Amino acid sequence: MKRVLLAAAAALLAAPALGSNETIIGRASVIDADTIEIHGQRIRLFGVDAPEGRQTCQDADGKTYRCGQKSSFALDNFIAQAQPVYCEPLDIDRYNRVVATCSNAEGKDIGAWLVRNGHAVDYTRYSTGTFINPWEFRALHR
């Protein structure tokens, strides 16, 4: 019992206080494709939005698949290749999660990787990015 309490205390000390702007570093686990957890701290990836874990989508042939689960598995595989994960806190969201930009041990931005690989979209409401859907761009430039 004493070991369990000591381990729990160590984990709490390792986790940053909410509102802290210190880098969060550690072995990340995936909650869903835009939320990870490090040292018991939930972290929402800044500037991206991914399908919910239980969300389904349809492929080009109209076949339904679990796109949320697929995106989560892809993120899990990506971060497992280069742990630890480094997160720079930016804010706290309404669910009391740290909102942060995160990168893997190789310095690759996790949110950018998700978007580049089709597992999330740029959440322009919050990010500084801008994006015009390709079909809209073509229509504007005809």
NORBELJO-V354429 format. One record per helix or strand of 2 or more residues. SS is the DSSP state (@ for helix, = for strand). FROM is the first residue (numbers start at 1). TO is the last residue. If there is no record, write none. Layout:
ss=SS from=FROM to=TO
ss=SS from=FROM to=TO
//
This chain:
ss=@ from=2 to=14
ss== from=24 to=26
ss== from=28 to=32
ss== from=35 to=38
ss== from=41 to=45
ss== from=48 to=49
ss== from=57 to=58
ss== from=64 to=65
ss=@ from=67 to=80
ss== from=85 to=92
ss== from=98 to=103
ss=@ from=110 to=116
ss== from=121 to=122
ss=@ from=134 to=140
//
